[in-house]
Amino acid sequence: KYKVILGSHNHLSYGSAKDEFERVYKDRLKPFITVLYRFPKIPAVLHYSGVLLKWIEKHHPEFLMILEDMLNRKQIEILGGGFYEPMFPLISLTDKLGQIELLTTFIRKQFGKRPRGCWLPGMMWEQNMTGPLQTCGMDYVFLDESQFISAGFGGVQLRRPCVTEDQGKIIAVFPVASKTSALLEHKSASELLRKQARDPDNDEDTVISLFPEYFLEESDGESAFEDSF
């Protein structure tokens, strides 16, 4: 037995054309949530940048109502992060805190709950991010498995969350199975998950985090996601 975390990351740059926002909503956001909503037993973590959330609030408020319903039935968690999706290692500490709190405030006002997890744009990481994240109330983040491999992890260790510490502050880090996520473009989720289930190293602590971007990029996004399950 093992646990699976299904995630989705969504962002458009500030200043993108109005038609581009509408296209992303029609082709990516709405099909994914429409199908996920029909499978209440499949939980997910979802990240939307502040830029995207503000546009949705103005043009498709019904989408936020659906997210709130899924939050209330405890099917999803909304991830926090930087409002304008900044590369955190490149900005000052004050700006880090400001970006995170700006998105946290929007999510709290919209959904009545503070986010506990954080999405790092580009999954860019440095150890001194631990303090600002913990200060902003974040309990966990996601990082690409390649960063764990670079740190000397391997095998079953890539399917375990870990705790990182900096100056007495700690945060949980979940490896994202990027290679497995990429395979979902060519293979069904059920096929890959059955393969993972045959791994003798799996146990109750095994967690596989998948951010299958391809679900959102198919021309027929709804059927692509539903067929996978």
Secondary structure, DSSP 4 states (H G I P E B T S, - for coil): --EEEEEEEE---TT--HHHHHHHIIIIIHHHHHHHHT-TTS-EEEEE-HHHHHHHHHH-HHHHHHHHHHHHTT-EEEEB--TT---GGGS-HHHHHHHHHHHHHHHHHHHSS---EEPPGGG---GGGHHHHHHTT--EEEEEHHHHHHTT--GGGGGS-EEEEETTEEEEEEEE-HHHHHHTTTS-HHHHHHHHHT-TT--TT-EEEE--GGGGTSTTHHHHHHHH-
